[in-house]
Amino acid sequence: MTIFHTDIVILAAGASTRLGQPKQLLPWQGSTLLRHAVETALAVTTNPVVVTGANAESLASAIDAGKAKIVYNPDWQEGIASSIRCGLQTLLNRTPAPDQVIFMVCDQPFVSPELLLELINERQNTGKPIVASAYAGTLGIPALFDSTLFAQLLDLQGDTGAKQLIKANPGNTAEVLFPQGNIDIDTVGEYEALMEKLKS
């Protein structure tokens, strides 16, 4: 059986304008959302790429040196597509280049190593070049893309994320159930409500 070389890009460049502070640094399970994302990625790969933009210095100093490759995206204000391009290009400049890449974000706190492994296993089992997470009636990230789609990922523009490619390739997309994928954090209210819920 072919073992695919999988790398991970953590998209962390956003300014968290609705929150009023970097959401990546919000406390989560004794750590922060950003560190949680890095540790989750490290469970299935080595040296994940973290793409920063707004608040780049404070995010970089919040990650243990040597655990992740931190890359600053100078075009972060363009939208998420620029961070996808930046993260993927960083991986393609490495040796060996990845056979497939998983894109994830910091503000889905329930992403787990098990989910990431499920994406990888589904790719292995189905041969589909895209494996996306299914939640709230949609398909989204964390999502895995194999190398046949790298050129299209590098062509994404503006505030268009990987979801555009998922929608454009329904026959080539497998899915993994991730019911808690629709829980993300954009506002203080959402964060406080989630913390209250976890206490109960």
N, C-alpha and C positions, 0 to 999 in steps of 0.2 A: 504494500500500500504506500502511495506517495504521501510523505509528510510535508505539508505546506509550511513555509516559513511565514509566520504571522507577526506583524508589527501593529502597534496601537498608537493612534493620535488622540490626545485629549485636547479638545477645543476649549480654551479658557481665556479668550481675548476680549470678551464683552465687557462693557463699562458698568453693567448692573444699574442703569439709570433709574429704573423703577424702584430699586431697593435703597439706593442712596449710599451704598457702601459695597465693596467688592464681595459679591456673593460667594466667590471661590474660597474666601477666608472665614466664612461663617462656621462656628463650632458644630461639629458633627461626630457623635460617638467617640468622644475623647480626643478628637483630632480636628481637622477642618474638612470641608467638602473637597477641597483640592487635594489634600494629602490622602483622603479616602479614595479618590479617583485614581491617584498614582499607585497606591498600595493594591487596589483592585486589579489594575492593569498589570502590575508586577507579578501577580499570581499566575499569569498565563504567558508573559513575554518578558524580555529583558530590555531595559533602557527605553521605555515609552517616550514619545515626543509630546511635550506640553507646549502648545502654542499660546503665547501671551500677547497682549496688546495694551489695553488700558491697565493701569496699575502694575505694569510689568515688573518693576523693581520689587515691590512688596510681595508679589506672587513668587518671584524667583527666590527671594530670601526665605520663603515659607516652605520650600521643598528641600528635602535633604540632598545635599550635593552628591552626585554620582548615581542617584536612583533614577533620574530621568534626564532626558536631553531637553533643555529649555530653549525655545526659539522665539524670538520677538518678531511679530508680524507688523511691519511698518504700515501696511494697508488695512489694519484691522477695522477702521471706521467704514470701509466699503461694505462690510457685512461678513457673514459666516463663510461665504465662498472663498474669500481671500485667505482665511485661516485653514480651510481644507487644502487649498493649493500650497500654502506655505508648509504645512505639516507633511503633506505627501512628498513634496519636492525634497524636503530634508531627508526623508527615508530613502528616496531614490538616489540620493547622493552617497548613501552608505553601501558598504560591502559586507555581507551579501544584500542585494536589494530584496524587498519582501515579495512573496508570492501573493500575499493578500494583506489587507489593512482593515482594522476595526477603528471606526470613528466613534468617540464617546464625548460626553460633556460632564461638567462637574455638578450641575444642579439637578441631576436625577439621582438622588441619594441612595436609591435601592438597587442600583446596578451592582452585581456581585460577580465574583470569579466564576461561579457556576453558570451564570448567564453568558458570560464571554466564552466559556468552554462549549456551551450549547451552540452558540453561533458557529464556532469552529467545527464542531462535530456535524452540524447540519450541512455545512459546506462540503465536508468530507462525504457524507452519506448521500446527498442529493446531486452533487456536482454543479449546483446552480452557482453562477458567479456573484450573486448578491444574496445575503441572508440578513433580513431586517427584523427588528423587534416589533411585535404586534401588541398594540394597546389602544384602548379608547376608540376602536373602530378605524385605526389607521396603522400604517407601517412607518417606522422611523428608526432613529438611533437609540441605542448602539446598533450599528449596522456594519456588516463585513462586505468588502468589495474585493474581488480578485483582480489580478494584474491586467486582465483584458479591458477593464473599465478605468484604468488609471488616466488614460488620455482624456476621457470624458470628464473625470473629476477635475483635472487640471484646466479644463475649459469652463468650469462653473464661474459665474459672475454675480456680483452684487450680494443681496441678502438671500440668495438661493442656496439652500443646503443640499445635502445628499438626497433628500426626499424627492427632488426632481428626477434624479436618476432612477430611484425606486419606482416612481410612477411611470416612467418611460419604458421600464423593462418588466412588466408584470409576469411575463412568461419565464423570465430568467431569475425570478426572485423566490427564495424560500423564506419561511417565517418561523420565528420562535416566539412563543407566548411570554409576555412580560407585563402582567396586569398592572404592576406598580409603575410602569414607564410613564404614565401620564402625570405622576406626582413630580413636579419640578418646582423650583423656588424662584419667583420673580419679584415678590414683594415681602415686606416685613411681616405683613398679615399672614401670608402663606407659610412663612418660616415659623412664626409663632404658633399657628394652628397645627402644624406638623409636630412641633415639639410637645405641644399639649396632648396631642393624640397618642404620641409614643409613651407619655407618662401614664395614660389611663389603662 
